[in-house]
């Protein structure tokens, strides 16, 4: 009888522990709340909006809109192999306004996550590495898992998971992250990004991060608090909102298909 009472007492204590843990760290149970079966992949820029370029001083002349679409297509292939439904905000070289991308994400709604793909370009040729942006608390776990996977698989410099109020991180009502997958202007990363094999590695790494989040949710990741902020406007994120048509220069070497 005493043993049964001890077991019953242990069950009660364990149950109370779970209740307390749930209220202290609600996002740790995100798998049950924000379980997703569909991924909206957003290849940054497109059409008249070229995004960044690598400039004249690199071995390969790279254009951001081309890299983002290439990696997005490869990522879509990886995720579909794993049984996830995939939608792309653009499937070709066309201009899609940022608000259109946000509206699509919000129409798809619950059960969908948004992953936007970008590349960096700076006048500082020494800048290199990978970073992932998020805003909402329910996007932190996804951002963390993708960032960890990218750094582990590529071996590139870890610039961290960064909270930033961008239109593609703040305005969607679904979990949303934006990945900056390297610097086109860095001599070393420029050569990597020109390689189809490396771009496929990026896609595989992002895909593994997404699948890990689907499998585990935010379990094991220290949650962050939600922060209220007004919707992001074009003036808030000029880096990702410019619609500038850039005259293309002749590449030094052909981009590997």
Secondary structure by P-SEA (a helix, b strand, c coil): caaaaaaaaaaaaaaaaaaaaaaacccccccccccccccccccccccccccccccccccccccaaaaaaaaaaaaaaaaaaabbbbbbcccccccccaaaaaaaaaaacccbbbbbbbccccccccccbbbbbbccccaaaaaaaaaaaaaaaaccccccccccccccccccccbbbbbbccccccaaaaaaaacaaaaaaaaaaaaaaaaaaaaccccccbbbbbbbbcccccccccccccccccccccccccccc
